[in-house]
């Protein structure tokens, strides 16, 4: 029947255009899934180079297999009905992602597998099949178009260009608009709907196939609903984080407290009536270091916070130093909004800038600060550009002559290679660099370290809390330098070379990272 049309006839052009639209939309849908994958999995495995590597690798693997199968199917008699079947199966698989997540998340979360392995298993289980199914569409419909038009180069080039353009549109639309305005679950459901409508158009004359797909879709949807797969895990979803607020009143001696969870990590706890009460040990330690450093000075101090997060520390500074000049640079405006609406933070005179901390520090060349606080590390996701020698030099240039730079970072104990590389790097810039932890342990463990840097030595080797919960911290700088990997064998961190994942490999490849 196809041979009855000439390439220039209206019916042929219409069918080829319809194939082109399907290729464009299916390619866009694939990239929607790829971008949404990172946000969907963030509450379980966080967001890191390794999670993105797993997502990109698995999607490309599924796409490659789908392309091969689509080409073979086309050569063996694939038709428009075949394309409709694949698109329908792809629509169902998008809903199946939410179902499978409820089935595989509990056992994977309980397992002792390393973060790298868990990341790959999550992505492979959820996204390989949809990527493979959508990969079938382009070669199958391109071959069908070539049966109608003998201009091989024209057809192949056009279909590949539309597939690439669809991928571009899907990427930008999802990253810039869809997730922030609709949420990840809605994006997956919407993608399923688009693919379902495409399948319906190709299966208008395949009643039994349509009926079978409809029954399967209803069954998968019902099962997903029964398992709570459509429930939104986030109170608010931004372009950066899945944000949740949890009640933490049981963690405080009296009164009410709330915590902010960003993706899968509790980022901070704020007490309703005691802004100066810092529950997390590392924030408490940073506060005590600041208090020792500032001493009894009479002039109102100036603070720069790289990272706002739950705004627990800026809120404590507001309470303790009422006339302080405070600048907070937070990348995500949604985090700030939630801190104000849910975590008792009232900005007052605090200057809040929604941007990257390094960019802002470069701009405020006419200001100096008594204290610069770095709270930008999200679990094991480390902003590379904020740990380098060049950044340290920028920080020092914005500090007062006797200023203090303090930051926190997650690493292993007793041989934290990233912390030791940061120690080595900061020593190139500051006269005094010290590493602190709350407890020493004889077993390998995951620890939140606090690093302080400046040109003056103020805090004692053992620091006892002067306010808040009774705690004690130790300066472990010398012991860390003497044990495990020598500092000389570790890299100096520069803008040109920041091997963070290699230095954190024990957190990434073992259960310590989880």
Secondary structure, 3 states (H helix, E strand, C coil): CHHHCCCCCHHHHHHHHHHHHHHHHHHHHHHHHHHHHHHHHHHHHCCCHHHHHHHHHHHHHHHHHHHHHHHHHHHCCCCHHHHHHHHHHHHHHHHHHHHHHHHHHHHHHHCCCCHHHHHHHHHHHHHHHHHHHHHHHHHHHHHHHHCCCCCHHHHHHHHHHHHHHHHHHHHHHHHHHHHHHHCHHHHHHHHHHHHHHHHHHHCCCCHHHHHHHHHHHHHHHHHHHHCCCCCCCCCEECCCCEEEEEECHHHCCCCCEEEEEECCEEEEEEECCCCCCCCCHHHHHHHHHHHHHHCCCCCCCEEEEECCCCCHHHHHHHHHCCCCEEEEECCCHHHHHHHHHHCCCCCCCCEEECCCHHHHHHHCCCCCEEEEEECCCECCECCHHHCCHHHHHHHHHHEEEEEEEEEEEEEEECCCHHHHHHHHHHCCCCCEEEEEECCCCCCCEEEEEEEEEECCCCCCCEEECCCCCCCEEEECHHHHHHCCCCHHHCCCCECCECCHHHHCHHHHHCHHHC
